[in-house]
Amino acid sequence: MTEWILPILLLVLLVFMFWSSRRRMAKQKLEQEAKARQTVPGAEVLLQGGLYGTIVAYDPDNLDQPAIVEIAPGVDIKVHSQSILRIVSPTEGAVTEDEYLEAEDEAEEYAADVAEGAESSVSDDAAAGEADTDTEPGAKPQA
């Protein structure tokens, strides 16, 4: 009986190692699938180099194709798709390109309206200043 203990123990150890390896691989596969679902344009990501950025283009079916990440407004870089370490913010609430362009247009219109309002108030102040020039230079304004 004692001669069978070592082979049985080795067999149990081998089965345990195989089982734990398969379980770990399945867990990693689930994590990769979850990351691939969240890696869509508009998602904020952390790259392996420590850079934060926003996904502009990413093809989860072709991992050999580089992902395009915007690290600053107007600054896009190409990175290997596997260099995306993790998703910082999920895409819920992510702004699509169309929504971004629409918001940018609204901001430009608002800035134009503000500038137009500032010009009219300056001209109103100038007109009011001309009306006050009728008084003598040393005279106190009348209340």
C-alpha positions as CSV (number, residue, x, y, z in Angstrom):
1,M,0.0,0.0,0.0
2,T,2.8,2.4,0.8
3,E,4.3,2.0,-2.7
4,W,1.0,3.5,-4.2
5,I,0.9,6.6,-2.0
6,L,3.6,8.5,-3.9
7,P,2.2,7.9,-7.4
8,I,-1.3,8.7,-6.2
9,L,-0.1,11.9,-4.6
10,L,1.8,12.9,-7.8
11,L,-1.3,12.2,-9.8
12,V,-3.5,14.3,-7.5
13,L,-0.9,17.1,-7.7
14,L,-0.8,16.9,-11.5
15,V,-4.6,17.1,-11.7
16,F,-4.7,20.0,-9.3
17,M,-2.1,21.9,-11.3
18,F,-4.0,21.2,-14.6
19,W,-7.3,22.3,-13.0
20,S,-5.9,25.6,-11.5
21,S,-4.2,26.5,-14.8
22,R,-7.4,26.0,-16.8
23,R,-9.3,28.1,-14.2
24,R,-6.8,30.9,-14.3
25,M,-6.8,30.9,-18.2
26,A,-10.6,31.1,-18.2
27,K,-10.6,34.0,-15.8
28,Q,-8.0,35.9,-17.9
29,K,-10.1,35.2,-21.0
30,L,-13.2,36.7,-19.3
31,E,-11.2,39.8,-18.2
32,Q,-9.9,40.3,-21.8
33,E,-13.4,40.0,-23.3
34,A,-14.7,42.5,-20.8
35,K,-11.8,44.9,-21.6
36,A,-12.5,44.4,-25.3
37,R,-16.2,45.3,-24.8
38,Q,-15.2,48.5,-23.0
39,T,-12.5,49.5,-25.4
40,V,-14.5,51.6,-27.8
41,P,-14.1,55.1,-29.2
42,G,-14.6,57.7,-26.4
43,A,-13.4,55.4,-23.6
44,E,-10.6,56.9,-21.4
45,V,-7.7,54.5,-21.1
46,L,-4.4,54.1,-19.3
47,L,-1.5,52.9,-21.5
48,Q,1.3,50.8,-20.3
49,G,3.7,53.7,-20.6
50,G,1.7,55.6,-18.0
51,L,-0.1,57.9,-20.5
52,Y,-3.8,58.6,-20.2
53,G,-5.8,59.1,-23.3
54,T,-9.1,58.6,-25.1
55,I,-9.7,55.9,-27.7
56,V,-10.3,57.4,-31.1
57,A,-10.1,54.1,-33.2
58,Y,-9.7,50.5,-32.1
59,D,-10.4,47.2,-33.9
60,P,-11.0,44.4,-31.4
61,D,-11.1,41.8,-34.2
62,N,-7.6,42.7,-35.5
63,L,-5.2,43.2,-32.7
64,D,-2.3,43.7,-35.1
65,Q,-3.8,46.9,-36.3
66,P,-2.7,49.8,-34.0
67,A,-5.2,51.7,-31.8
68,I,-5.4,55.4,-32.2
69,V,-5.4,57.3,-28.8
70,E,-5.9,61.0,-28.3
71,I,-3.6,62.1,-25.5
72,A,-4.4,65.9,-25.8
73,P,-6.9,67.8,-28.0
74,G,-5.7,67.4,-31.5
75,V,-2.8,65.0,-30.6
76,D,-3.4,61.5,-31.7
77,I,-0.9,58.7,-31.3
78,K,-0.8,55.1,-32.7
79,V,-0.2,52.4,-30.1
80,H,-0.2,48.7,-30.2
81,S,-3.6,47.6,-29.3
82,Q,-2.3,45.4,-26.5
83,S,-0.5,48.3,-24.8
84,I,-3.9,49.5,-23.4
85,L,-3.4,48.5,-19.8
86,R,-6.9,49.3,-18.5
87,I,-10.0,51.3,-19.1
88,V,-10.1,54.3,-16.7
89,S,-13.7,55.4,-17.3
90,P,-16.3,53.2,-18.9
91,T,-18.0,54.4,-22.1
92,E,-21.2,55.3,-20.2
93,G,-21.4,59.0,-20.7
94,A,-18.7,59.0,-23.3
95,V,-19.2,61.6,-25.9
96,T,-19.4,60.6,-29.5
97,E,-17.5,62.5,-32.2
98,D,-20.8,64.0,-33.5
99,E,-21.8,65.1,-30.0
100,Y,-18.4,66.6,-29.5
101,L,-18.5,68.6,-32.8
102,E,-22.1,69.8,-32.0
103,A,-20.9,71.0,-28.5
104,E,-17.9,72.7,-30.1
105,D,-20.2,74.5,-32.6
106,E,-22.5,75.6,-29.7
107,A,-19.4,76.9,-27.8
108,E,-18.3,78.9,-30.8
109,E,-21.8,80.4,-31.2
110,Y,-21.8,81.3,-27.6
111,A,-18.4,82.9,-27.8
112,A,-19.5,84.9,-30.8
113,D,-22.6,86.1,-29.0
114,V,-20.6,87.1,-25.9
115,A,-18.1,89.0,-28.1
116,E,-21.0,90.7,-29.9
117,G,-22.6,91.7,-26.6
118,A,-19.2,93.0,-25.3
119,E,-18.8,95.2,-28.4
120,S,-22.3,96.7,-28.1
121,S,-21.8,97.4,-24.4
122,V,-18.5,99.2,-25.2
123,S,-20.2,101.3,-27.8
124,D,-23.0,102.0,-25.3
125,D,-20.4,103.1,-22.7
126,A,-18.7,105.3,-25.3
127,A,-22.0,107.0,-26.1
128,A,-22.7,107.5,-22.5
129,G,-19.2,109.0,-22.0
130,E,-19.9,111.5,-24.8
131,A,-23.1,112.6,-23.1
132,D,-21.1,113.3,-19.9
133,T,-18.6,115.6,-21.6
134,D,-21.1,118.5,-21.5
135,T,-20.2,119.2,-17.9
136,E,-17.1,121.2,-16.9
137,P,-14.0,119.2,-16.1
138,G,-13.8,120.1,-12.4
139,A,-17.5,119.9,-11.7
140,K,-19.0,117.2,-9.5
141,P,-21.5,114.9,-11.2
142,Q,-25.1,115.8,-10.2
143,A,-27.1,113.1,-8.5
